[in-house]
């Protein structure tokens, strides 16, 4: 009995030993360190709202048993938390499990890609490869191997800098104005007929002169008179006739100005007279616009005459044949064009400021809008724009600009109500669409915000800035850089850095308000790290930390500086 029992135990032990000896997982786990891993990027990088990783690796020859499968799970360890990527399954040549095949004799390569959502704290992290081998229902863990360290989160530095847009004023200190009238003449005459002075355009000129002569902020600047003769007259006569008509036209204007006691009305230098001679070009244009049959043929024939006197004779003959030439075309060419010019001068800036508060209806629309730009006080701006909205309720700029101030005061719901009013007055106006996008962005509705920005695309630098910010958040750095354009801000420089356009980024920082700020220096240190420029890293970190000491800890954690963590100068700068 005892002998039989001993034999049984011996058989069991032998079976167990044989099983252990025949389990290929034992040998594979011992040689697990022979597996090589390559992680791209390393350190990891956050883009958009996620971390994407690519892993490639090599299995050595005579390592991977034909019937074994191995699950490799990349795990991101940060603080006391662990986030797992999807598992990678490697299988031997005879395994029935689905996965990437690895030959036993030659070994092989594998590749893998996955993405996880970024969580706070993942900047200080390690990426480990955790493997579990499987063979005939048995499992064995491979030693975990650290394959990457740290996560670059530089895109997270993007600063909220949404730019609402004002409806701009068109204010100018001096506004040129002019009024024009035409005096027509009888054939071969420079005399201004009384009937011509009663024409509607001459009445309008007289009324215009009277209106502005009584205006205290208007200065008359001069009178231009350009005169012509019709092309059927003799060349020498037409030259003199055009000059005489210019003078008579000037005299007619002079009488009007004198009656209204305009300064310089009697000064001959106030009048610029030009006689243009016969108006051949005007004749051709009038013929082309007429209903005369064969007008193109007639013009071609007339243009064949090199002798202008012969052409004049032919035009006289045509006038006898075609009544419209005689009664309409030629009389309209016998004319002087009188243009009276002046300038409306605005109130002084001090008066505009004063009237904006006390007598806003005294100001023009553009002066009142301009008044708001002369104060930095948001409450004063708001008051002026609210007044403008009441006085000029039909103008979209009123509610739009009220909404703009509300945005600056972080009163987003009040701003939205004003932008809705502006949009009802000027539907789909690019400025208003930009501002609607700013509102939606403030509510976290980035997709809706982008829809509004796209409706305003190209309208202003503000739109490009706002589009660029959202594109940078989404990881589309090339588009962000394009939309930022020539904007000189920290965000624009950050987008250029992320797009690997380092020299442009440096130029943008130096031209931006961040040039002498901690954030600007810190970004330049990052650019230095990316270009392997130790001096640039250290000097800019020192400048950044001198302005904001909290950046010491940030720099110690920052994976951008992984290559410098053991550098003595770097250590001196951050400690």
Secondary structure, 3 states (H helix, E strand, C coil): CHHHHHHHHHHHHHHHHHHHHHCHHHHHHHCHHHCEEEEECCCEEEECCEEEEEEEEEECCCCCCCCCEEEEEEEEEECCEEEEEEEEEEECCCCCCCCEECECCCEEEEEEEEEEECCCCCCCCEEEEEEEEEECCEEEECCCEEEEECEECHHHHCCCCCCCCCCCCCCCCEEEEEEEEEEECCCCCCCCCHHHHCCHHHHHHHHHHHHHHCCCCEEEEEEEEEEEECCCCCHHHHHHHHHHHHHHHHHHHHHHHHHCCCCCCCCHHHEEEEEEEECHHHHHHHHHHCCCCCHHHHHHHHHCCCCHHHHHHHHHHHHHHCHHHHHHHHHHHCEEEEEEEEEEECCCHHHHHHHHHHCHHHCCHHHHHHHHHCCCCHHHHHHHHHHHHHHCCCCHHHHHHHHHHHHHCCCHHHHHHHHHHHHHHCCCCHHHHHHHHHHHHHCCCHHHHHHHHHHCCCCCHHHHHHHHHHHHHCCCHHHHHHHHCCCCCHHHHHHHHHCCCHHHHHHHHHCCHHHHCHHHHHHHHHHHHHCCCHHHHHHHHHHHHHHCCCHHHHHHHCHHHHHHCCCHHHHHHHC
